[in-house]
Amino acid sequence: MSLLGALNSSVSGLSAQSTSFSNISENVANAQTVGYKEVNTSFVDYLTTSKNQVNEPGAVVARPDYTNNVQGTVNQTTSPLNMAIAGQGFFAVSQALSTANSVTTFSPQQYYTRAGDFQVNASGYLVNSAGMYLNGWQVNQTTGVANQNALSPIQVSQNAFNPVATSSVQLSANLPATPATGTATAASPISSQINVYDALGNQQTLNLSWVQNSQNNWTVSINAPALTPSTLGTAQVTFGSASGNPVPAGTIGQISNTTGVLSTTGYAAGQPAALSFSANFGSGAQNISLNLGTYGLTNGVTQYAGSTYNLAGLTQNGVPPGSFSSVTAQTDGSIVVNYNNGESRTIAQVPVTTFAAPDQLQSQNGQAYTATPLSGTPTADPVGSNGAGTLVTSAVEQSNVDIAAEFSQLIVAQQAYSANAKMITAADQLLQTTINMKQ
């Protein structure tokens, strides 16, 4: 019985070492596979009989030892959509079932991966080299808030960026308390020019002109050369005097005597000092607010010592139409579409999914995994929160296989396999000797 037990033990040893060799071979083959996690081998002893007086030979079984939570080297790439997770977690991905009439349907099974070499495919989806579709939280384009209650494949639209009509103009400048001779007059006003956009995205020009009526009192006029009449209106702007009433010296204290289409709400402490007007550039009435700062504060137009006009800033919130330019991934997980008009739009946010026991995930094709009862429930969190790893953009995580270590294990497995084979040969010879005893 002991000889047969020894034979059985050695046969199980051959089988176990064969499994180890297979795992080593798979690891070496995937040494350069993006996001691949090596599979080591654990050996488990199974007993037949083991007492203080008797020990019958048992068997050994090889079990896979997964290393899903061991990170590989992060290498930089040139792709703005490549992402690597530094720390714990996985990308949530989907598998496509079919594509018909430019509509892709996906498997309801949720997959997870560390392979972040994503690119945009022909349908606009972000797909890695294994063909897995990146999932994310879709961002509401009105509120700019991501819907963290649902994951879905991220699809990039190459639609044009719609123009935005200008509704606000912001002026920050200092008018000279004592203008140079011949300036700040009706014949030679202090002027600023700004380009605004109408509802169709056409660029229009507005001229702002300042004339000093007396110290602390100015007339501002707004002119649109493309319109007839070109002058939209005027208003008087009064600055605070040395007495500090009702506002500190040099700050706007009153806007009054508006003409044309200009209007103002008048003085209110701490409220915006603004002029409102309407202009029709051919696409309907367009309401615009000229913000000159805040009554009594220095955050807009002021009048302080000097003889020259100092323009600090003149901005507007209109946007011309734009064509799709590129799409990039940000370190916070935002997927951002860029346009040639200088604008950008966040369309989705990529979360990082973590597990209580990531080594218990079930391996699938394409460096992907599925959840199991032993892995725990997947938890999707914003990048870098609640234990989730951070993102490195324009980078991918390489395989965590150590070639030198694999070859060391290969030598051990080879020697162990040969030793078990030798044991089988020896057991066979002993059995043959036992049989020959009957002769």
JOVENBEL-V155348 format. One record per run of one state. SS is the DSSP state (2 for helix, 1 for strand, 0 for the rest). FROM is the first residue (numbers start at 0). TO is the last residue. If there is no record, write none. Layout:
BEGIN
((SS,FROM,TO) (SS,FROM,TO))
END
This chain:
BEGIN
((0,0,0) (2,1,28) (0,29,37) (1,38,45) (0,46,47) (1,48,49) (0,50,53) (1,54,55) (0,56,57) (1,58,65) (0,66,72) (1,73,75) (0,76,81) (1,82,85) (0,86,88) (1,89,99) (0,100,101) (1,102,105) (0,106,109) (1,110,112) (0,113,117) (1,118,119) (0,120,123) (1,124,126) (0,127,130) (1,131,138) (0,139,144) (1,145,145) (0,146,150) (1,151,152) (0,153,153) (1,154,154) (0,155,159) (1,160,160) (0,161,162) (1,163,163) (0,164,166) (1,167,175) (0,176,188) (1,189,196) (0,197,201) (1,202,213) (0,214,215) (1,216,222) (0,223,229) (1,230,239) (0,240,247) (1,248,248) (0,249,250) (1,251,255) (0,256,261) (1,262,262) (0,263,270) (1,271,279) (0,280,283) (1,284,293) (0,294,299) (1,300,303) (0,304,308) (1,309,315) (0,316,317) (1,318,318) (0,319,320) (1,321,321) (0,322,322) (1,323,328) (0,329,332) (1,333,338) (0,339,342) (1,343,348) (0,349,350) (1,351,353) (0,354,356) (2,357,359) (0,360,360) (1,361,363) (0,364,366) (1,367,369) (0,370,377) (1,378,380) (0,381,388) (1,389,392) (0,393,393) (1,394,396) (0,397,401) (2,402,435) (0,436,438))
END
